[in-house]
Amino acid sequence: MSDYQIVTLLSDFGLQDVYVGTLKGAIARVNPRIPTIDLNHDIPPQNLLAARFCLLSVYPYFPKRTVHVAVVDPGVGSQRRAIAIEFPEGHLVGPDNGIFSGILDLTGAIAAVELTNPNYWLTPTPSNTFHGRDIFAPVGAYLASGTPLTELGESIDPASLVHLSLPKLQETPSEILGCIQYIDRFGNAITNIPSARVAEKSWHAIAGTHHLAPQTTYSNVRPGDAMALIGSHGWIEIAVNCGSACKQLHLSWQAPIKIAWTN
């Protein structure tokens, strides 16, 4: 087993260009023995909500002390801060634009720094358009190699970090109103309503004019039929068997979804 921590990579770079490989090269320049795992490089371009959800969904499945480097950064080169965060499960490295707020809403942050120490960058004169290569990937490699967070820059108040918020759940005695927080490549629309809210209750979902009975798996309905179910991520989702709920039901990011109790 390696003495070095895992570094994960998430971005909206896609795989057509060399950007992802360049991140890995920057990590290897610091320490070629660091194990590196790709989480997702097909985040829709500049989609901060998608990055937030993917990080929130995946972090529990990694060992403690994993370093998660995320580069979905429409504000690159602007006044937005470059940050590293220590949280109970490891470290987060990337832009201060809210992509880590899903994790931090659940776990909180232990400490955070603005990445102001160029000794831990790939170059003291980073590109204005590729902080992933010049700042975030090298910093992630140094953290995974044991460099203390405090060496990387100036301490900042975790409460000052940018928060990317979704509409809060609204509950009445008869229903819960939430929204779609993520749409996956199959067109499944994943809500921000956790499964615990419907445990041991009789319910159905309402998406626009569609009333959808809950199912336990996709194949419980005929191909082309829509349903609600609890996904593997623990959130209620809207799906179509062998189809796209997003297209068929005309659903979009943050569209309202209701859960109504069935009498």
N, C-alpha and C positions, 0 to 999 in steps of 0.2 A: 504493500500500500504506500502511496505517496505521502510525504509529509506536507504537501501543499494542498490548499483548499481548492475546491471546484470553482471555476468561473463559468457562469452561464451568460449567453448572449441573446438579446432580443432586439430586433430593429425592424424598420420598414424598408430596408435596403433591397429586398428581393435577392434572387440568386443569378440574375442575368449579368450583373456587373461584378467587379472585383472588390466591392466595398466590404463584404463579409470576410473574405480572405485577408483583406488588409487589416481588419481588426485582429484577426488571429495572428497575423505576422507581428503586429505591435505587441501583443501579449508574449509571443515567443522571444521577441527582442529582450524583454525583461527577464523571462524565465521560461525556457522551452519545455520544462517538465510539468507545467501546470495543466491539469486536466480541464478541457474546455468543452462545454455542451451547448449546442444550439437549441434554443427554445422555440423561436419563431422569427423568421425574417420576411414573412409575408403580411405583416401588419399593414392594413390599408394606409397609404401615404399620409403622414401627418395626423393619423387618427389616435389622439391621446387616450380616448376612452377605451379603444381596443387594447392598447398597451397596458393600461391600468388593469383591465379585466384579466388579461393573459398572465400578468405577473401575480395578481391576486390568486388566480386559480392554481398556479404551478408551484409556488414557493413551499407549501407544506410537504411536498414530495422529495425535497432535497435535504441532505444532511445539514445539521447546524454548522454555522460558520461559512456556508456557501456565499460566494460573492456574485450578485446578480448585476450585470452591466446591461443597461437598457438605453438604446439610442433611437428614440423617436423624438425629433428635435426641430420642429418648425421654427424655433427662435434662435437657432445656432448663429453665433456671431453678434447677437444683440446683447442687451443688458441682462438677460436672464442668467441666473447663477449656474455654474457647474458645481455639483455637490456629491458628497459621499455620506451615507447614513449608516450608523450601526443600529440594528434592531435585534430583537431577541433571538432571531434565527440566523443572523449573519450580517451581510452588508449589502447596500444598494448604491449603485454608482450611475450617474446620468445627469440629465438636465433638471433643473428645478422648475418643472412645468406641470406637476400634478400626477405624473404617471405612477408614482409610488404611493399615492394617497389611499388606494384601496387596501394595500397591505398595512399601511400605518394606521388606518382607521381601526383595524383589528388588533394590532400588536403594540402600537406606539413606537416611538423612536427613543433609543437610549442616548444617542449623541449624533450631531451632524456637523460637517465642516463644509465651507466653500473651498473649492480646489484652487488655491492661490499659490501653491508651492511648485514652481516649474521644475524643480529637481526630480519630480516624479512624473513629468510629462515626457512624451517622446521627443519633443523639441521645445525650447523656451520661446519660440515664435510660432505658435500653432496656427494652422489654417483657420480662416474665418468661417469656413464651410464644412470642416470635417473634424469636429472635436471628438467624435467617436474614435478616430485613429490616434489623434495627437494627445488627448487628455484622458478620456474615459477608459479605453482599453488598457493603457499602461497603468493607470491608477488601480484598476481592478486587479491587474497582475501583481502589483506591489502589495495590495491588501492580502491577496491569496498567498503571497510569499511570506507574510508575517509582519509587514510594515504597520506600525500603529496608526490608527485613524488620525490622531493628533498631529502626525508629521506631515500630513497631506495639505494642510491649509488652516485657515482661520475658523475657529469655532463659531457656530451660528445657533441661534435658538431654534429647536425643532418646531416650535409653534409658529415660526415665521415662514416655514416651507409652504410653497404654493399648494393649495388643496383643490383637486378636481372633483367637484361634487355632482352627484346625481340628485334628482328630485327625491325628497324624503318620502318614505312610505306613509300613506295616509290610511288610517284604519277607522272603521265605524263598526257597530255591532253586526252589520250585514255584509261587509266587504273590505277588501284591502286594495288600495290603488297603488300600483307601482309603475315601472317603466321597463323598456328594453335597454339593457346595458351592453349587450354584445350580440353580434350576428356572425355565426361561424360560416365556413366555406360551404356547408350543406344548405345554408339558408335557415338554419334553426335560430330562433329568436330567444335569447336567454334573458330572463327578467332579473330584476334586483330583489325579487321576493324569495327569501330563503325557505327551504322545504320545511324547516321547523315551524313556520307559521301555519302550516296546514296539517301538521301531524295529527292523526286520529280524528280528522274532521272530514265531513262530506262537502265537496266543493266542486266548482267548475270555473274555467277561465273565460274571460270576455276580452276579445281582441277586435276592436271596432264593432261591427255588427255580428261577429261570429261568437257563438257560445260553444265552448269546447270542453268535452268531458275529459277527465283525467284518465290516463292510461299508465301502465307500468313499463311498456316498451313500445318501440316504433311499430313493430309488426302486429300489434293488437288491432290495428285498423287496416282497411284496404289501401292499396297503393293509391296515392292521390288524396287521401282523406287527411284532414287536419286533426290535431289533438293537443292536449296539454300533458305534460309529464314532468317528473322530477329527474333532472339530468344528473350525470355522473359527477358534476361539479357541485351539486347540492342546491342549485337554484331551480325554480320552476321555469320551464321553457315551453315555447310554442313551436310545434314541428308539423311537418307533413311527411307521411310515409312515402319514401322514394321520390320526394319532391322538395321544393323550397317554400317554407312558410313565409319567408320574406317576400318572395315574388307573388305567391298565390294569394296571400292575405293582405298584400300591400302594406307591409310593416317596415318601419324605419327605426334608426337609432333614437332612443329616448321616447318612442311612441308609448302612450299610456296603455297599461294592461291591468285589468281588474281580476281579482279573485273573489268570487261570491260564494257564500255558504248556501248549500243546497238543503232545503227543508225536507 
